[in-house]
Amino acid sequence: MVNRRKFIHQGVLSIGALAGSPLLSGGLTLTGRQFNFDLRLEAEEDIYSYTPANNGAGPMWGQGMTSVIRMGDQVFASGLETVPEVKGLSNCRWMLFKRYDSGWKLEAKDLINLTREPCSLSVFKNEKVLLSVNPKQADSCTEYCLTHPEILSFSGRNLQMPYDRLVPVWKNNPGFNDHSYRALAVDTKNNELILFQNYMYHHAEWSFLNRNGVWQSSGAIQWPTDVYNDKETPLRLCYSNVAIRDKQVYFFSTGDIVEPIDEWRKYKKDLTGAAWDYVFRRLYFSWTDDITKKPFGSWIEISNRDKTAGHIRNQDLWLDKEGNVHLLWIEYAIDERLRERFFPGEKQERSLLYATIRKGNVIVRRALVTYKEGDRDHVAVEGNARFHALADGRLFVVYYRKGQLANEQKVSENCIMEVFANGEHSAPRVIPFKKAFIQFQTANERAGCAPSNRLDMLGVQEGKQNTISYGQVDIR
């Protein structure tokens, strides 16, 4: 059976035992107060269409980072072009777009290298557009091919000019491959960045570029572990949200491992016929006060849904001016396929959750949106959620919800709400898109974008198969 020890174990600090405390109780909505903001839709347009690569990834696969950025009045997006004649998993090439008054224009694309995963974007304050790439090395390889991660630096004023290659220096390059699960974060004030790249199921290597353009330091972040079926298991973290400020680095991610409970794994194989089933059930946070001098601290387990085979996915991480860390994630309480046999009587609950961490302590934990099985309105948060900070420091949460109301009206829409320091929040407002973004990313501060009253979204809209679209909304 699963080991459910709490508190500090094997370098992991759990807050699961605190879930019943008043500080961590969920679901508080303000009443009797008005929170004023208006929304104005500025743009809703398609950028490009693509052919599915069928390689286990896709244009929205790098969801821990972003493929859309804003630099002042300029907006950029990266994309993937499938090369159908190429065999193997690395059968795509990156594309780079810029938005003009007349629409989106393809400004640059790779003509030589092949990759599997989307190439995410970030920006430096000197008008440099940074593209994270992971090209494979051997043409004859088709699966788990050796790769050479780099950062390509373009002039934001002219993407067609030759780019610079920023090649990370690794403490120990164990042989990266096309399953990178990489994470990139930028400190635009200091023109510094950090790049993480996973090595198989073991750990992630990282490399830090300082303000002088020197890869100053590198190291590894080891995954948390636990014991399942009497065997110590590393809990590989993927699709990570990472932020960096003044050499302080914050890491927020979900475990992504093959079903560790033998009995559950066998039962799901009988149901699906699949030999494996990856699960996301444990949520972790760690940080270092100085990436050049100090190691990452012990893992803090933010949430754990092992007991009923639930589901958790980290969504976003934001740093406020005081240095508090704000976390956003989605949880499902149970795997309904297993309920009748393994935990009958358990009820489904789907929530969008928020927490604030100050100096390593969780000081706020709230459910912003919750659907409980049996509610009259069967509407739940699905897909993605993101933070968005305005220029004045106000913080918002953007998300997608879907379902059916008690009156049988179907709901599929993007919503936005303001969130306050104590976890309270305004009532949600519907963003007036013609078609909801069922998957999306946003231009954000972790990628070096400045806080803005303009929300830039990139993603897949409902009913638009194999098309990547863009939405722009003013928050007033």
N, C-alpha and C positions, 0 to 999 in steps of 0.2 A: 504493500500500500504506500501511498504518498506520505512523505515525512512532512508534518505540519508544525514543526517547531516555530516558536515566535521569538521576538526580540533578537538579540545579537546571536547569530550562528554563522560560522564559517565566513566571517567578514561581512555579513549581511545584517542590517538593522531593519526590523519589521515594525510598522506602525499598525499592523492588522489588529492587534489586541486592543487598540485604542478606539476602534470604530464606534463604540457605544458612548463615548464621552461627549459632553455638550459641545465642546469645541469642534468636534468632527462630525456632528450630526448634519444630515443632508437636507437639501430642498428648502431654502429660505428665499421667498420673493417679497419684495417691498410692497406695501400698500399705503394708500393715503398720501403719496408723494408723486410729484410729476418730474419726469426726466425728459428734457426737451432735446430732440434731434430730429432732423428731417433728412430724407433720402431723395436724391435725384439721380436717375439713370442717365449716364453720359454716353455709354457705348455698350453694344452687345453685337459681337461680330465674330465670324469664323476666321481662323488664321490659316489652317491647312488640314488636309485630309491625309490619311495614311493607310497602308496595307498592314494588317496584323502580322507581326513577326513570328508569332507562335513559339517564342523562346523563353516563356516564363516571366518576361518583363513587359514593358510597354511605355508609352510616353508619360504616363502618370505614375509610374512605378516608384520613382525616387521621392516618395511622399514626405520623407523627413526633411527635405530641402525644398527648393522651389525652382520652377522653370520660367518664372516671370519676375522682372525687376523694374523698378522705376529709378531714374537718375534725373532729378529736377523735373522738367517737362517731357523727358524722353522715356519711352517704355520699350523694353526688349523682351523677347521670348526665345527659348530654345526648343527644338523639336527633334524628332527621330524620323529618318527616312529608311524604310525597309529595302534591302537589296535582295529581291526574291531568288536570284540565281545562286546566291551564296548558301552553302550547306553549313549547318551547325548553329549554335546559339548566338554567336557574335555575327549577326547578319544585318546590322543597322549602321547608319552614319548620322552624325549630328548635323543639325541645321541651326542657323541663327537668324532671327527676324528682328525688324525694327518697325515701330508703328509711326506712320505719317498721317497727315490730315486726310490723305487720299486712301488710307488703309494700310495693311501690313505688307511689308516687302521682305523677301528673302535676300539677306545681305551677304551671307557667307555660309559655306557648307564644306564638309570634309569630302574629299574626292578619293582618298587613299585608304585611310584606316577604317577598321571595322570594330564595332562595339556591341554590347548586349543591352546595357541599361541606359536610361535617359541621362543626359549631361546637364547637370543643374547649373544655375547662374548665381552670381553675386557681383558686388560692385565696390570699388575703392573710390574715395572722395576725389582723386585726381582724374575722374572721368574714365576710369578703366573698367571695362566689362570683363568679368572673369568667368570662364567656362571650365567646369570640372569634367575631365575626360578620362577614359580608362581603356585605351585601344589594346586589342590583342596583338601578340607578337608573332605567333607562328601561323602562316597561311594554311598549313595542312591540318591544324587542330580544329576540332569541331565542338568539343565540350570541355568545360573547366580548363580553358586555355590560359596560358600565362599572359599577363597584361602589364602595362607600364603606365601607372596613373600620373597625370600631369594636370597643371592649371594653365589654360591658354588665356593670355591677357590681350584684349582688343582695345583699340581706341574707341570710346563711346561716340566720338564725333565722326568717325569713319570706320565702320566695321570691315570695309573691304581692304583696308591697309594691312600689310603683314602683321601677324600677331607675335607676341613674345611667348616663349615656353618657360613656365616656372616648374622645374622638375624637383619634386620633394626629395629630401634626404632622409632616409629611414635608418633608425638604429639597427633594425634587423628586418630586412626584406625577406620574408620566408617563401616568397613566390606567390604573388597575388594572382587572382584569376578573374574570370568574367562575372563571377558572383561577388561583387565588391561590397554591397551594402554600405557604401561610403557615406560620410557625413562631412559637410563643409560649413564653417562659420567664419564670419568676417567682423573685425572691429574696425569700422570705417573711420572712426576718429583718429586712430593710430596707424591706419593702413596695414593692419596685421591680420593674419588668418591662421586657421588650424584645419587640417584635413585628417580625417579618420578613414581607415580602410580595413574591413574585416579580413581576417585570415581563417578560412574554413569555420569550424565550430570552436576554435580555441580562444581567440582574443581579437582585439583590434589594434593595429599599429597606428601611431599618430605622428605628424610632423608639423612644426610651428614655424611660420614665416614672419620675421620681425619687420619693423618699420623701415629698416635699411635694405630690405629686399634679400635678407640672408635667412636661410633655413637654420635657425639658431639652435633648436633642440628637437629631440624626437624620443619616442618611447612606446610603451604598450599599455593598454588598459585591459585588465584581466576580467573575464566575465564572472558574475556571481555563480555560486554552485549550491546544489542541494542534493539530498539523497532520495532516490526513487528506487524501489525494488532492491534495497540494500546496495545500491551502486551510486557513487558520487557522480553527479551529472553537471557539466557546465551549461548554464542557461544563456545560450547565445543571444545577443541583443541586436536587433535589426531595425531599419527605418528610423534611425535615431534623430532626435532634435538636439542640436548643439548650439550653444551661444558662447561668445568670447568678448570680454571687456577688460582692458588694462591687464592682460595676461591671466585673468581669472576665467576659467573654462567650466561650463556647466553641461552635463550630459544626462539626457532623459530618454528612456527607451523601454521597449517591451521584449520579454523573452520570446524567441521564435525557435521552437524545438520540435522534434518528432514526438508525438504523443508518448509521454513517459510512463503511463500506467498500462501495464501489459494487458490487463483484462479489458480496459476501454479500447485499446488499440486493436485487439483481436475482434471485438464486437463491431467497431466501425469498419474494419476491413470486410467483415461479412455483409455489412450494409452497402458499402460503396464499391467494393472490389479493388480499391486502391491499396497498394502495399504500404503506403505511409500516409500520415496525416499530421501536418504541422499545426501546432497550437500556440496561441498567444494568451497567456493567463496570468503573467506576473509582471509588474510594472516597477521600474527601478530608476533611481536618481543618484548621481554622484557629482563631485566638483573638486577643483583644486584652486587654491588662492593665488597660485603662481605656477603656470605650466612650465616655466623654465627652471624652477627650483624645487617644487613640491609634488609628490605623487597624488593621484586621486584618492579621496577618502573612502572609507567603507561604504558599501552600497546601502542606500536607504530603500527599503521595499515600500513603495507607495500604496500598492494594492495587490491583492492575491485572490484569484478566483479558481484555485485548484480544487476546492472542496466539491463543487458542483460542475466542474468542467466548463466554466464560463469562458468569456472572451474579453480581452482588454487590448486596446490600441492607443498608444500615445498619439497626441495630435499636435501640440505646440508647446513652446517654452518662450517666455518673455521676461526681460529684466527691466525693472523700473528704475527711476533715478536714484532711489535710496539703496539699490542693490538687492532688493527682494526678488525672489525667483517665483514666477507665476507659471503653473502647470495646467495643462488641459488634456483630458483623455476621455475615451468612450468605453463603457463597460456593458456587457451582457451577463446576466447572473448565471445562466445555465446553458448547456448544450442540450437542446430539446430532444435530440435524437436519443440521448442516453437516459432521459428522465424516467421513463416507465420502468426500466430495469434496475437502474442504479440509485436513483434518488427520487422516488415517487412522492408526490405532494409538494415538491419545490415549485415556486412560482417564478415565472420569467419577469425580469426587470431590466429595462434598457435605459441607461443614463449617460448624460454628458456631465462630467465632473470637473471641478476646479479646485486647486490648492495653491497656497502660498507658503514658501519656505523662506525663513529668515535665519541666517547663520546656522544652517543645518537642522533647524527645527520646523516642523509643520505647524504653522500658527493658524491657518484657515483651511477648511476642507468643506466643500459644498457640492450638492447636486444642483446644477443649473437647470437642467431639463430631465424629467423622469417619466417614463411610461411603465406602469405596473400592469401585469396580466390581470384582466378583469375590469380595467378602466373603461369607461363608456367610449371615450375617444381612443381609437387604436392608432395613435400617431407617435412615431419614435424617431430619434436622431439616427441617421445612417450615414455612411460614407465618411465625410471629413468635417472637421471643425478647425478654425484658426483664430488666433488673437489678431486684433488690429488696433494699434495705438494712434491717436490723433496727435497733431503737433503740440497741443496744450497738455498732453499727458493722459487724457482720458482713455480708458481701455474698453474695447468692445470684443465680443465674440461673434464670429460668423459661422453658421452651420447649415446643414441640409437635413430636412425632416420629411418623412413620407408615411402615409398610412391612410386610414379612413375614419372620418368623424362618426359620431353616433347617428347623425342624420343620413349616413351613407355617402356623404360627399367625400371624394378622394382628395388627398393632400399630397403635393409634391412641390416643395418650395425651399428657397434659401431664406434664412432668418438672421437677424442681427439684434443683439442686446448689449447694453452697457453693463459692465461689471465693476464693482467698487472694492475698496481695499479690504473690507470685512467679508467679502464673498457675496454680499447682497447684489441684486441685479434689477435692471428695469424689465418691464414687459417686452417680449420680443416684437420686432417689426418685420414684416415681410419685405424682402428686397424685390423691386418690381421688374424682375427679368421676365421676358416672354417665355423662356424655357429655363427651368431650374438647372443649376450646375450640380449634378449628382456626384461628381468627383471634382475637386478643385485644389489649387494652390494659390497663394497670394504673395505679392511683393512684401517682404517683411524685413525687420531690423536685423534678424540673424544673418540675412544675406547682405547686410550693409545698406539697405534702403532707409531713408530718413522717415520718421513718423510723419504721417500725412492725413489730411482730411479726405483724401481720395483713395478709395479702395480699388486695387487692381486684382482681378481674379482670372485665372487660366484653368481650363479643364474641359470636362466632357459634359455636355448638356443633354438633358433627357430627350430621347428620340433621335439624337444625332450620332449615329453609329460611325465609328472610325473618323471622327472629326474633333479637332482641338479648337476650342473657342475662347474668346476673351470678353470679359465684362468689366465695366468701369462705373463706379458709383461714388457720388459726392455725399459725404456725411456732414450735415450742416447743423 
